[in-house]
């Protein structure tokens, strides 16, 4: 059998009309907005002359944001895993 499993998997995910990871991230306006704001704030942060105490407060804030992003990434990973298992079940019926 000379199927390229990766191309088959990519085509499956691309044609999937719902529960598509790309679609969900694109539709999550809050996540997209937060990403843009994070980029802007990071650029402003690099230009500031801050004390060590001020930098510590900002670093704690960044850690809190990264924890939230990690939780979101776990959800996206789970969705991707479900897509993979769904595809494998469909392939086993071939």
Secondary structure, 3 states (H helix, E strand, C coil): CCCCHHHHHHHHHHHCCCCCHHHHHHHCHHHHHHHHHHHHHHHHHHHCCCCHHHHHHHHHHHHHHHHHHHHHHHHHHHHHHHHHHHHHHHHHCC
